[in-house]
């Protein structure tokens, strides 16, 4: 099988950390990149999820569930043991979403 060279530009600190990791698992970066390329070709996809969400906790689905649960708790529904608890959303990233619902 013919070999070729593949050059990758990356942050020098990321490269150092990758080298350390590879060393810890008994590999080098060439092996890791070859494993990555073969996984992509074998699976016909990237071997990890690519998303624009930086934190799934703040996904629309989770925000909806949190709004519902906070509303239930504040209305003392489904949470009898917490009948005296009032949840405050101030400071949460999605607080603005609740502003119109209060």
N, C-alpha and C positions, 0 to 999 in steps of 0.2 A: 504494500500500500504506500503510495507516494505521500510524503509529508509536506506541509506548508507552514509558514509562520503567520501568526495572528497577533496583532498588536492592539492593546487596550489602554486607553487613557483613563486614569482614575486618580482620586485624591490620594496623596502620598500616605496619609494616616490610615485610610481604608486599606491600602496595599499592605502596610505594616501589620495591621490587625489580621488581614487575610493570611499573610505569611505565617503569623504566629498560630492561627487556628489550624492551617494546613499542617504545620509541623506537629501540632498536638495530636492530630489524627493520622499521622504517618504518611502524609501526601505532600504535594507541592501544588502551586497554582496551575501549572500546566495540566495536571491530572484533574483538578477540580473543574477547570474550564472544559476539558474534554468530556467529563461526566455530564456537565450541564448541557453541552451541545448534543450529546447522544440521547439524553433524557428528552430534550425538545423534539428531536427527530423521531424518537420512539413513540412518544405520547402525542405528538402533533399539537403541542401546546406548551406554554411556559410551565415549568414544574412548581409554580407558586401563583398565588392570586395577585392580579394587578388591579388596583382600585384607586379611585380618586379620593376616597374617604380616608382621612388620616387616622381616625379613631372610630371604630364601628359602634362604640358606646353611644355616639351622637348621631347614629343613623336615623333616618326618618321613622323607621319601624320602631326602634327603641324609644325614640322621643314620644311617639304615639302611646306606647305601652306605659311609659313613665307618667305622661299626662293623665292617662286613665287611672292608674294606680294611685297617684297623688290625689286626684279628684275623689276617688272612692274613699281614700283614707280621710281626707278633709271632710267628706260628707258622712263619715263613720259607717261606710258600707263595706261589708266583707272583712272588716278588721275590728271585731268587737273588743279584743284585748287592748287595742290602742285607741279607745274612744276619747281619751283626753289629749292625744298627740295631734299637733298641727304641723304640717310639713311646709317649710319655707323654701321656695325655689330660687331666691335671690342668690346670685353668684354662679348659678349654673349657666353653661354656654347657651342652652336652649331657653333661658328665662324669658327672652323676648317673645317666644312662641306662646308662652302662657299668658302674656300680658292682656291679650284680647279675650281670653277665656275666663278671667277672674271676675 
